[in-house]
């Protein structure tokens, strides 16, 4: 991941904001992990729910 990497999350999230480069990526992951880590799956007990968390990314490369 280069220093031109950019991540943006909605300001309404606890870790919302704009993150730049490798250090920004580390801050983003730490903030997301602190927010979502309390949600631990538990074994199904008859009535249960399945959810998915999909993380997408896009890379733009410019050649010369």
C-alpha positions in Angstrom: 0.0 0.0 0.0 1.5 3.3 -1.0 1.3 6.7 0.5 -1.3 7.7 -2.1 -3.8 5.2 -0.7 -7.0 6.9 0.5 -9.8 5.5 2.7 -12.9 7.4 3.5 -15.7 6.4 6.0 -18.8 8.3 6.9 -18.4 10.8 9.7 -21.3 9.2 11.5 -19.1 6.1 12.2 -17.0 6.2 15.4 -13.9 5.8 13.2 -15.3 8.0 10.4 -13.0 10.3 8.5 -10.4 10.3 5.8 -7.2 8.2 6.1 -4.1 8.5 4.0 -1.3 6.0 3.3 0.0 3.1 5.4 -0.3 5.0 8.7 -3.9 6.0 7.8 -4.7 2.4 7.0 -3.4 1.2 10.4 -5.5 3.9 12.1 -8.5 2.9 10.1 -8.2 -0.8 11.0 -7.6 0.0 14.7 -10.7 2.2 14.8 -12.9 -0.3 13.0 -11.6 -3.2 15.2 -12.3 -1.2 18.4 -15.8 -0.5 17.2 -16.8 -4.0 16.0 -14.8 -6.3 18.2 -17.5 -6.4 21.0 -19.8 -8.2 18.5 -18.8 -11.8 18.9 -20.6 -14.6 17.2 -22.3 -17.1 19.5 -23.2 -20.7 18.7 -26.7 -21.1 17.1 -29.4 -21.8 19.7 -32.4 -22.4 17.5 -33.1 -18.9 16.4 -30.0 -17.3 14.8 -29.0 -14.8 12.2 -26.2 -14.8 9.7 -24.6 -11.5 8.6 -21.8 -10.6 6.2 -19.3 -7.8 6.3 -17.9 -7.0 2.9 -14.9 -4.7 2.6 -14.3 -3.4 -0.9 -11.4 -1.6 -2.4 -10.3 0.0 -5.6 -6.9 0.7 -6.9 -6.1 3.2 -9.6 -2.8 2.8 -11.4 -1.3 5.3 -13.7 1.5 4.3 -16.0 3.9 6.3 -18.1 
